[in-house]
Amino acid sequence: MISRPSCLTGPVRLGHQGGMTNTVAYSLAALIGLAIAADVVLNDGTALLFLAKKFSDLLYVVAFWR
């Protein structure tokens, strides 16, 4: 049997729950929404279009290595 490294089997740090709380999730969603709204208002959505094109390129690369 292969043993797991000690870093994976060690004790859990005190105070660390290991997940994302609802407050953090809502704050992150609000921040992303504000960033999208600011881009649309200030830059006519240029950054969103750029990111969409880069994401499309990433999907092509990932599909190639599949």
C-alpha positions, 0 to 999 in steps of 0.5 A: 500500500502506498502511504500518503505524504504527511502534509496530507495526513497532518492535523487541521490548523485551528480556526481553519474551516476549509470552505468559502462562507456565504459572506465571502461568496456574496462579496466576491459576486458583488465585486465581479458584478461591479467590475463588469458594470464599470467595464461596460459603462467606462470602456464599452465592454472592451475588457469583457470582449478581450477576456472572452476572446482569450477564454475562447483561445484557452478552450481551443488549447484545452480541447487540443490536448484532450 
